[in-house]
Amino acid sequence: MTSLYFLGGLVFGILLLIIPVVLNNVLKLGILNKLQKGSASLLILILIYGMLLSFAIWQNHLWLTMLTALLIVGLTCSLSLMRFRFKLKVLLIPALAGLLSVMLVLAPISAILITPLPQSFLPQYFLPVVGLLSGLIAYNMVRGIRKYYVGLQNHAALYNYLLGNGCTHHQAVAYFLRRSLQSTALWVLRRISTTMLTASPLLLLVLVWAGVPVLKAAILNFMFFFAILSGSMSSLFVALWVARRYTFDEYSRLQPVS
């Protein structure tokens, strides 16, 4: 029965994919290459996460579940950095430090709120929570990192002027840090107002399917979006704080990050 559901879902997904292909060929939209790359990337990512989750459920050991969660966080962070074309060898450690510092708090609390102990840390309950939180927070965090370094690159004259007039490195970058945090907060808040109409019903449905009472699911749904807001801003602050020793030389000059 499970194999029939899997095959039916796969066939239905392929049929849905035919629609944009036909429209592209008829109307000459020029989206076929991007459609192929996007579909391939999505398929590979789903397969990776699916294999990790299946293996963790099969073994069903707490330490392996935690290790798999770390792998998911590391993979999500790396893909987000690559998405914005950052050098992994420069920003991977700072970004991981920021994301892990948040996930170590948010993931266990969210898992316990959704599923009572001791089932909270079973792989089938804990790992999807880790994947959902880390994916959204990592993207927002790396987007904020990009805003920070693009600001420093585009306004290098202001940064050098502040340093040349007696400001410390912390004082010189304070403006850019504030703008980065502000941009991240506004970006997440704008997305909250739009995703409440899209992702919110889906998340509510998944929680109800998982056996969570409707009222509790609604409260968790509300909490989830503001967990993303606080997690994105906190991880960004930690990441930029750690990145100082990797992205600036001994003379406080910005090094290439992308």
Phi, psi and omega in degrees: 000318179298319180295326178293319176298318180297313181295319178296318178296321179295315180295319180295320178298320178294319178298320178295327181289337180294328184300306178295332177294315179296314179298323178296318181288323183285314186263000179055056183280337179072034182248005188296317181297315179293325178295319179294315180295317179296317180294318180295317179297317179297317180296316180296316181296317179297319179297319180296310180296322180296318179293319178298316180293317180297317180294318180295320178293322180296316180282318176054052174242140183299315182296324179288325176297317179294321178295319177296321177299318177296321178296319179296317179297315180296319179295316180297317181295316180296316180295324178294318178296319179293326179300323179262010173062042174268156175284121182296322183292342180265316190248359182295314181295312177300317181294319177296319179299317179294315182291317181293323180300329178275316184295328179298337179261309187290318185297310179297318181296315180297318180296319180291323179292325181281314183234125182297152174296150000271004182288349185303324186256017168292142187303323182291342177257319188281316187294320175299325177296317179298315181297318181293312181294312183295324180297313181289317182292319181298316180298313180295320180296311182293326175298319176294323176298318178298317179300320181295309185284328174296321176298317178295321180290319183283337181238041181299328181297319178294317180298313180293325178297317180296318178295320182289345180251027170097358179285145172284169179300319180297319179292323183291325183267356183301319180298314182290325176295317179296318179294322179294314178296320179296316180297319180294316180298314180294322179297313181294319180296322176295320180291327177299317182294333180267320182287345175299335180269348185240293184288329184298311177299323179294315179296320178298318180296316180297318179297318178295319176299326180284359177097008179281133177303151187301315181296316178296321179297321178295318179295317179295324177299315178297316181295325186299315184293325179278340169294323176296319180297307182292323179294321180295315181290319181294315180295324177297316180298315180295316182299316180290327177294317178289327186291346183302321183281349181256336188248355176235142178274188184292346178258015179064028176266139182288132177265159178298134181243353180215000000 
